[in-house]
Amino acid sequence: METFGVLARRLRGTRSLREAARAAHLDPGHLSRIERDLRPPTVAVALALDTLYGTENRLTALAEAEADLSPAARRLMALFGPLTYRSERTAFTSAGRT
């Protein structure tokens, strides 16, 4: 599972940050902080990006799910990726890592 910021950046593709921000009626600096997982997205931002990228509320659902996370959990996800439970012996490990 990708964080909101990582997914938003990937969906932006080859568009410049300024171009995407302008098309979604967002401040480029704010969008940059969201893409780098430094700021949580609002539902309004998620809806604007869903509309721009044609992702059928995928970003909105992710923003709503991440809204329930504490700021510390969001920072950990930004640094290490989402955590997944592997087994009772290994406890929690970072997704995609052993």
SVG drawing of the C-alpha trace seen along z (x, -y; Angstrom):
<svg xmlns="http://www.w3.org/2000/svg" viewBox="-15 -29 30 46">
<polyline fill="none" stroke="black" stroke-width="0.4" points="0.0,0.0 1.4,-3.4 1.0,-6.5 -1.2,-9.3 1.8,-11.3 3.6,-8.6 0.5,-7.7 -0.2,-11.3 3.3,-11.8 3.2,-8.6 -0.2,-9.6 1.2,-13.0 3.5,-11.3 5.4,-13.6 3.4,-16.7 5.3,-19.4 4.3,-20.1 3.2,-23.6 1.1,-22.4 -0.7,-19.8 -1.2,-22.3 -2.6,-24.9 -5.0,-22.4 -6.2,-21.3 -6.4,-24.9 -3.7,-24.2 -0.7,-26.1 2.4,-24.3 4.2,-24.4 1.3,-22.8 1.0,-20.1 4.8,-19.4 4.5,-19.0 1.6,-16.6 3.5,-14.5 6.4,-14.3 4.1,-13.2 5.0,-16.3 1.4,-17.4 -1.7,-15.3 -4.2,-15.9 -7.6,-17.2 -10.6,-15.5 -11.0,-18.6 -7.4,-18.3 -7.9,-14.5 -11.1,-15.2 -9.4,-17.8 -6.6,-15.4 -9.0,-12.5 -10.8,-14.7 -7.5,-15.8 -6.1,-12.3 -9.4,-10.5 -8.8,-8.0 -12.5,-7.6 -12.1,-8.6 -9.0,-6.4 -7.1,-9.3 -10.1,-10.4 -10.5,-7.0 -6.8,-6.9 -6.9,-10.4 -9.8,-9.4 -8.0,-6.2 -4.8,-8.2 -6.8,-10.8 -7.3,-8.3 -3.5,-7.9 -1.6,-9.9 1.0,-12.4 3.7,-10.1 2.3,-7.1 2.2,-9.3 5.8,-10.2 6.8,-6.6 4.9,-5.6 6.6,-8.4 10.0,-7.1 9.6,-3.4 6.5,-2.7 3.3,-1.0 3.9,1.6 2.5,5.0 2.3,7.9 4.4,10.9 4.1,13.5 4.1,13.8 7.9,14.4 8.9,11.4 6.2,9.0 5.9,6.0 8.2,5.3 8.3,2.7 6.3,3.8 8.6,5.2 11.5,5.7 12.6,8.8"/>
</svg>
